[in-house]
């Protein structure tokens, strides 16, 4: 590895000097961000499925046709 070619860590507090603590701090930040992203994605999928079901229950057989048309227009 050439000089200065190390990974720059984004520290939450400058008082952390131990490399193991730095890695743990980075992993905590990364895992928290990933969890928030996964929850947001799961909520979006649930909302789409839930409102599709509600539309189908309210409109009956015509809802399937309308939902497919909307899906094709969305692509």
Legacy VTK file of the C-alpha trace (Angstrom):
# vtk DataFile Version 3.0
C-alpha trace
ASCII
DATASET POLYDATA
POINTS 75 float
0.000 0.000 0.000
1.459 3.359 -0.953
1.678 6.173 1.598
-1.616 7.973 2.100
-3.590 5.150 0.489
-5.532 4.247 3.595
-9.291 4.351 4.095
-10.403 7.676 5.616
-12.764 6.997 8.507
-15.638 9.330 9.230
-15.586 9.588 12.965
-18.538 10.654 15.023
-16.243 11.995 17.719
-12.579 12.957 17.370
-11.770 11.411 20.766
-11.714 7.864 19.339
-8.087 6.902 18.682
-8.230 3.106 18.729
-8.570 1.591 15.220
-10.962 -1.059 16.556
-13.162 1.667 17.992
-13.065 3.512 14.686
-14.218 0.428 12.796
-16.951 -0.232 15.358
-18.131 3.360 15.053
-18.225 3.124 11.246
-20.098 -0.191 11.360
-22.667 1.230 13.759
-23.272 4.208 11.472
-23.488 1.957 8.408
-25.857 -0.558 10.012
-28.149 2.197 11.305
-28.358 3.732 7.829
-28.977 0.341 6.223
-31.759 -0.473 8.706
-33.477 2.850 7.970
-33.233 2.185 4.232
-34.695 -1.316 4.566
-37.583 -0.105 6.731
-38.367 2.633 4.228
-38.320 0.159 1.338
-40.533 -2.326 3.194
-43.040 0.415 3.994
-43.187 1.446 0.335
-43.853 -2.110 -0.840
-46.497 -2.584 1.864
-48.241 0.668 0.882
-48.382 -0.333 -2.774
-49.796 -3.775 -1.949
-52.259 -2.434 0.611
-53.686 0.286 -1.630
-53.860 -2.131 -4.559
-55.915 -4.489 -2.387
-58.157 -1.668 -1.208
-58.719 -0.527 -4.790
-59.587 -4.083 -5.811
-62.047 -4.463 -2.932
-63.764 -1.147 -3.686
-63.920 -1.422 -7.485
-64.325 -5.174 -7.955
-63.124 -6.900 -11.125
-62.435 -3.594 -12.919
-59.683 -2.747 -10.452
-57.374 -5.417 -11.888
-57.673 -3.820 -15.326
-57.069 -0.295 -13.999
-54.121 -1.373 -11.867
-52.485 -3.143 -14.813
-52.987 -0.084 -17.018
-51.462 2.156 -14.366
-48.542 -0.227 -13.992
-47.917 -0.213 -17.748
-48.057 3.590 -17.832
-45.674 3.775 -14.878
-43.020 1.698 -16.669
LINES 1 76
75 0 1 2 3 4 5 6 7 8 9 10 11 12 13 14 15 16 17 18 19 20 21 22 23 24 25 26 27 28 29 30 31 32 33 34 35 36 37 38 39 40 41 42 43 44 45 46 47 48 49 50 51 52 53 54 55 56 57 58 59 60 61 62 63 64 65 66 67 68 69 70 71 72 73 74
